[in-house]
Amino acid sequence: MFISGTLIGEELKSLRVKKNLSLEQVSHELSIHFNTLSKYEKDASDMKLGMLEKILNFYQVDELIFFKIIREFNHTNK
């Protein structure tokens, strides 16, 4: 199964929006530039796994649940 960086990025953005947080707020908390976070939300292909873990921890989302949601979304939109 292939999961695109775009799909991961869209889900990261969805998590941020659901928590009613701005790019600036999240990037400040993660100590990254908000343009970098914005780039990841568009396409996470170049994001390192450690950064994904850091973002998911900040949103208090388990990695397994995150990828389960993405897998289910990927299957329903084929």
C-alpha positions as CSV (number, residue, x, y, z in Angstrom):
1,M,0.0,0.0,0.0
2,F,1.3,3.5,-0.9
3,I,0.5,6.5,1.3
4,S,1.3,9.8,-0.3
5,G,3.0,12.6,1.5
6,T,0.1,14.8,0.4
7,L,-2.4,12.6,2.3
8,I,-0.2,12.7,5.4
9,G,0.1,16.5,5.1
10,E,-3.7,16.9,4.7
11,E,-4.3,14.9,7.8
12,L,-1.7,16.9,9.8
13,K,-3.5,20.1,8.8
14,S,-6.8,18.6,9.7
15,L,-5.5,17.8,13.2
16,R,-4.2,21.4,13.6
17,V,-7.5,22.9,12.4
18,K,-9.6,20.6,14.7
19,K,-7.6,21.9,17.6
20,N,-8.2,25.5,16.5
21,L,-4.5,26.3,16.3
22,S,-2.7,28.5,13.8
23,L,0.5,27.6,11.9
24,E,2.3,30.2,13.9
25,Q,1.2,28.7,17.3
26,V,2.1,25.2,16.4
27,S,5.4,26.1,14.7
28,H,6.4,28.1,17.8
29,E,5.7,25.2,20.1
30,L,7.6,22.8,17.9
31,S,10.5,25.3,17.4
32,I,10.3,25.2,13.6
33,H,9.5,28.0,11.1
34,F,5.8,28.3,10.2
35,N,6.7,28.0,6.5
36,T,8.2,24.6,7.2
37,L,5.0,23.4,8.9
38,S,2.9,24.8,6.1
39,K,5.1,22.9,3.6
40,Y,4.6,19.7,5.6
41,E,0.9,20.2,5.6
42,K,0.9,20.4,1.8
43,D,3.2,17.5,1.2
44,A,5.0,15.6,4.0
45,S,7.2,13.5,1.6
46,D,10.4,15.2,2.8
47,M,9.5,15.3,6.5
48,K,11.7,13.1,8.7
49,L,10.0,10.5,10.9
50,G,11.2,12.2,14.0
51,M,9.4,15.4,13.1
52,L,6.2,13.5,12.3
53,E,6.4,11.9,15.8
54,K,7.1,15.3,17.4
55,I,4.0,16.8,15.6
56,L,1.8,13.9,16.5
57,N,2.9,14.0,20.1
58,F,2.1,17.7,20.3
59,Y,-1.4,17.0,18.9
60,Q,-1.6,14.0,21.4
61,V,-2.3,11.6,18.6
62,D,-0.9,8.0,18.7
63,E,1.1,7.2,15.5
64,L,-0.7,3.9,15.0
65,I,-4.1,5.6,15.2
66,F,-2.9,8.3,12.8
67,F,-1.8,5.8,10.2
68,K,-5.0,3.7,10.7
69,I,-7.1,6.8,9.9
70,I,-4.9,7.5,6.8
71,R,-5.2,3.9,5.7
72,E,-9.0,3.9,6.0
73,F,-9.2,7.3,4.2
74,N,-6.9,6.0,1.5
75,H,-9.1,2.9,1.0
76,T,-12.4,4.8,0.8
77,N,-11.1,7.3,-1.7
78,K,-9.7,4.9,-4.3
